[in-house]
Amino acid sequence: MGLVSGIHSTVFMRIIDPKEISTSAFHGYLLGAVAPRPIAFASTIDKDGVVNLSPFSFFNTFGSNPPILVFSPARRVRDNTTKHSLENVKEVPEVVINIVNYAIVEQMSLASTEYDKGVNEFLKSGLTPVPSTMVRPPRVKEAPVAFECKVLDIIAVGTEGGAANLVICEIILAHIDENILDENDKIDPFKLDAVARMGGDWYCRANGSALFEIEKPLRTKGIGVDQIPESIRNSNVLTGNDLGRLGNVENIPTADEIEDFGKKSEIQEMKVRFKNDEESLVFHMHEHAKGLLAAGDVGNAWKALLQLK
C-alpha cells in the first residue's frame, strides 16, 4: 500500500504489478479504470462471404488526415483463442465500424454472444444489414453513424491470452443519420445518445446530466492554478475541478470590478454577519464562489473570492 497526497485529501493507493496477479484479475482492473470506452460495433466478412457482427471496446479514433480508427479484437483471456472478427479482417481487410447508441445497446450486447462461426449476428440481434457502398461487409441500418473502412495493418502485440491485435483502419466513407445533426451540421451529443463500456456488466449513457461542457483552452492561455492566490488554492471548499476552472481565465478581475461586486447585497450581508469570524467568512464566501462556478459564472466566482484579500 502506498500513501499519495491529493490537493485536498490523503488517500491510500493499492500498488499492483500486472506480472504478480492473474491476467483475468488485471483485465478486470484495467476495464474498470479505463472507462467509459467507446464501442466499435464491427461488421466483417470472411473469404466465403460469411458475415460477423461484434462489439469491441478496445477502440478509438487516432487521426483525421487520413481518418484513422483502431480497434482490438484481443485474444481471449480464458483460453487464448482468437475472435472471428480478427480472422475475417485477415482474410478480407475491410470493416464497417458502426457507432452504438442507447436505442440499440441491448441488441449490440446480444451480438457479443460467442456464437459458433457461421452464425449471423445480424439475425440473432434483430439488427438490419444494409449493403455498404465501398466495402464488402454490410453496415447496421439502425446505427446513427457507420464508417466504411479499409484495414491498413494488423499489429499483434503478444501471443498469450489477453494480447491485443491492433486493427488499424482508414475510413473511406461515412454514413451519418441526419436526425443526429444540429442546426450547424455538427453531431449533437444529445441526439446521438451514445453509450460506452464500463467494467463488468456496466455501461454508460452519454445523455442528460451526464453531458457537460468545458471550454477548451485553445485560443486563450489560462493563468494556471499556480497563479491562483494561495489562500484560494488551499481552500477546504473548492475542488481540483473548481481550481482548474478558475485557472482557465486569461485575466483576473480588476480592482474596480471586485469593488463593484462587493456592493452586492449578498456579499455585504456575509461581511456583516461574519465580521468577527474570519474563518466562517472565508468558508461561506468560498461556498458562494463554488455555487457561481457550478453555474458557469467564473468571472463572478473570482470577484467573490477576491473579496477576502
N, C-alpha and C positions, 0 to 999 in steps of 0.2 A: 504494500500500500504506500502511495506517495502523497505528500501534502503539497497542495498547489493553492496559491492565493489568487483570488479574483479581485475585481475592482472593489466590491463591497462585502465579500464574504470569503470564508475559507472552506474549501470542500476537499473531501478525500477522493483521490483518483485511483481506480484499480489499474494496475500495470499488467498488461497481458502480452506475452511473447507468442505470436502465432505458431511458432515452432514447438511450443510447450503444451498446447492443447490440441484437441482433435480438429480436423478441418471443418467438420459439421458444426462444432461449437463456435469456432471463429467466424464461420459463414453466417451464423445467426447474429453475432455481434455486428458484423460488417453490414448486413442488410438492415439491421435495426437502427444503426447510426447514420449510414449514408442514405438519408431519406428526407423528403419524398423523391422518388426516382421516376422520370417519365417512362412511358411504356411504348416499346416498338412492337406493334401488332403486325408481325411479319408474315406475308404470304409468299411462298416459294413454290417451285415446281421441279420435279426430277426429270431425268432424260426421257422417261416414258410418258411424261405429261401428267403425272400424279401430283395433285396439289396438296400443300400443307399450310396450315394457318396456326401460328403460335405466338404468344406474347413473351417479350423479354424486357426486363427492367434494367439490365446492364446496357444502357443506351443513352445516347445524347447526340447533339449536333456539334461539329468541330470546325466548321468553316463555311463561308458563304460564296467564295470565288476560287475554285468551284465549290458548289454547295455539297458539304460532306456530312453524312450521318454514319455513326459507328454503333453497332450492337454486338453483343457477345453471347452466342449460344454456348455457354460454358459446359465443360464435361460434367456429367452428373457426379455429385459428391459421393453418393451411396455406393455406386458400382463402376464408376469411371467409364460409362458408356457415353457416346455422342448422340446429339439430337438430330432428328430428321431434317430440321431446317439447315443445319450445318452441312449435312450430306448433300442436300439439294443445291445449295449455292455453290458447292464444289462442282457439281455436275452441270448446272445451268446458272451462270454467275449473274443472276438478276433477282430482284426482290422488290416487293411493294411494301413500304412501311406505312401502315395505317395508324392514325392517331386515335387514341381511345378517349371517349368522353363518358359521362355518367350514364347516358342513355343506353350504352352497350356494355357496361362494365361486367354485368353478370354473364353475358354471353361470351365476352372475352375470357373470363375466368374459366368457363366451361371448356373453351377451346384449348386451355392449358393442360387439360387431361392428357395423360400419356397414352393415347390410343396407339394401336398397332400401325405399322407402316402401311399405307394404302387407304387408311380410313380418312375420309374427307371431313376436316373440322368445320368447314362451312356448313355442311349438312348437320353435323352434331350440334353446333351452336345456334343454328337457325339464322345465321347471317347470310347475306346475299352476295355471291361473287359477280363482279362486273368485269368484262374484258378490259384489260389495260390498253393503252394506246401504243406504247413503245417497248414494253417488255412482255414476256410470256405469262408470268404469274398474274392472276386476277387481283383486283383491289376489292376492298369491302365497301359495298354501296352505302352502308349506314354510317361509316366513319366520317367525321366532319372534315378531315384532311387526309389525303393519301399521297405519298411520294413514290413515283416510279423511279427505280434506281438500277444502275448497273454496278456490279461488285468489282471494285478495283483491286482488292487484295484481301487475303485472309491470313491473319497472323496468329499462329498458335504460340502461347507463351508458357506452355507446360504440357506434360503428358499424364499427370495424375488427376484423380477426381477433384473437381472444382477449378481446374485450369481454364483460363479464358481462351476464347478463339475470337479475335477481333475481326469482325466483318466490316471492311471499310467500303462504304457505298457512296457513289456520286448520284445526286438527284438529277434526273434528266427531264422530269415532268412532274408538276404538282397539280393536284385536284383539291380545290378549296370550296366548301359549301358557302355560297353567297349569304346564307342566313346567319353566319357567324361573323360577318364583317360589319364594321361600324360605318358612320357617315363619311369617314376618311379612307375607306377601303382597307383599314387595318383590322386584324383579328381582335375582336372584343373578347377579353378573357371570360366575361360573364356569360356571353353567348356560347363560347367554346365549351365551358363546363367540363374542363379536363379532369381526369383522375390520374393519380400517381401511386406508385407502390411504396409501401412502408415495410416494416419487418413482419415476419409471421404471416398471419391471415389478414393483416391490416392494409387498408388503402386510404388515400387522402383525396378529398374532393375540392378542387380549386374553384370555389364559388362562395357567394355570400360574404360573411365577415372574415373568411379565411383569406380573402384578397385584400391587399392594401398597397398603396403607392409610396415609394420613396424616390424623391427627386435625385437623379443621377448627377454626381458632381463632375460632369464632363466639360461644360463650358465655363464653369466657375472653379475657383480654387478656395475651398473652405479653410478657415483659420486653423482647424485641427483641435483635438481635445487638449493637446499640450498648451494651447494658448488660452484655455478657459481658466479663470482665476481659481486658485487652489481651494478657496472656501466653497466654491460651487463644485469643483471636480471631486471633492471628498464628501459630497452630500450623502446623508443617510437616507434620502428620499429618492433622489434621481438615480436611474439605472444607467447601465452602459449604453443602451439604446438612446436614452434621453441625452446623454453627453454627446453621442455621435451626431444626433440631430442638431444640437447646439453648435458643434464644431463644424457643421456643414455651411455655415454662413460665411460670407466674404468679409463682412464688417459688423462689428457690434454697434448697438445704438449710440447715438451721440448723447452728450450730457443734457442737452435741451430736451431730447426725446425721452430720456429717463426721467427728467424732472416733470415733464408734462404727464407722463404715465402715472407718476407718483401722486398726482392730484385726483386720481380716480377714487370714488367713494370706498370701494372695497379695499384698496390699498391703504387709504387713510384710516379706515376702521381697524385694520390689522395693526397698524403702527401705534394707534391709541391703545388698543386692547392689550398689547404686549409690550408697552413701552418700558416696563420694569422687568421683563422676562425675555432677554435676548434669545435664549435657546428656543423658546416657543415661537418667537417671531420668525426666526430662521426656518424652523420646521414648517410653519404654515405658509410662509412665502414660497418655499420650495414646493410644497404641495400645490399651491396655486399655479406655479410655473409648470409643474408636471401636467396639470389639467390643460393648460394652454398648449403644451407640446402635443398632448393626445389629440387636441382639436386641430392640430396643424398650424397653430399660430406661434411660430418660432420667434418672430420679432418681439411680440409682447411678452413671451416667456423670458427672453433676455432682459427686457425692461424691468420685469418683476424681480428677477434675481439680482439685478444691479442696484435695486433699492437698498441693499444691505451693505453697500460699500462704505 
